Amino acid sequence: MRKRSEEMIDMLVSSVRDDTSEHDKTVLRRVLNELVRVAQAESVQSIEADFRAAELALSNNYRR
């Protein structure tokens, strides 16, 4: 995970109410880390799909 994501997660976790248990903060941190991981994976999939589409378009143009 990138440093910026870690900083944002730290900020979000530290912004919860003072009486939030350490367990709940740990769960929140874990969920936010997983959310970042899923978002990064989706971004990679989108980029890969764009490359495949571009590759297909180029391939079709060379066949003509």
C-alpha positions as CSV (number, residue, x, y, z in Angstrom):
1,M,0.0,0.0,0.0
2,R,1.2,3.4,-0.8
3,K,2.4,5.8,1.9
4,R,-0.5,8.2,1.1
5,S,-3.1,5.5,1.7
6,E,-1.5,4.6,5.0
7,E,-1.5,8.3,6.1
8,M,-5.2,8.6,5.1
9,I,-6.1,5.5,7.0
10,D,-4.2,6.7,10.1
11,M,-6.0,10.0,9.9
12,L,-9.4,8.3,9.6
13,V,-8.7,5.9,12.5
14,S,-7.5,8.6,14.7
15,S,-10.6,10.7,14.0
16,V,-13.0,8.2,15.5
17,R,-14.5,9.0,18.9
18,D,-12.2,8.9,21.9
19,D,-14.2,6.1,23.6
20,T,-13.8,3.8,20.6
21,S,-12.2,0.6,21.7
22,E,-8.8,-0.5,20.4
23,H,-10.4,-3.6,18.9
24,D,-12.9,-1.5,16.9
25,K,-10.0,0.8,15.7
26,T,-8.1,-2.3,14.6
27,V,-11.2,-3.6,12.7
28,L,-11.6,-0.2,11.1
29,R,-8.0,-0.2,10.0
30,R,-8.2,-3.7,8.6
31,V,-11.4,-2.8,6.7
32,L,-9.9,0.4,5.3
33,N,-6.7,-1.5,4.2
34,E,-8.9,-4.1,2.5
35,L,-10.9,-1.3,0.7
36,V,-7.6,0.2,-0.6
37,R,-6.4,-3.2,-1.8
38,V,-9.7,-3.9,-3.6
39,A,-9.7,-0.4,-5.2
40,Q,-6.1,-0.9,-6.4
41,A,-7.0,-4.3,-7.9
42,E,-9.9,-2.8,-9.7
43,S,-7.7,0.0,-11.0
44,V,-5.2,-2.6,-12.3
45,Q,-8.0,-4.6,-14.0
46,S,-9.3,-1.4,-15.6
47,I,-5.9,-0.5,-17.0
48,E,-5.4,-4.1,-18.2
49,A,-8.8,-3.9,-20.0
50,D,-7.8,-0.6,-21.6
51,F,-4.6,-2.2,-22.9
52,R,-6.4,-5.2,-24.3
53,A,-8.9,-2.9,-26.0
54,A,-6.1,-0.8,-27.5
55,E,-4.2,-3.9,-28.5
56,L,-7.3,-5.3,-30.2
57,A,-7.9,-2.0,-32.0
58,L,-4.3,-1.9,-33.3
59,S,-4.5,-5.5,-34.3
60,N,-7.7,-4.9,-36.3
61,N,-6.2,-1.8,-38.0
62,Y,-3.1,-3.8,-39.1
63,R,-5.3,-6.5,-40.7
64,R,-7.0,-4.0,-43.0
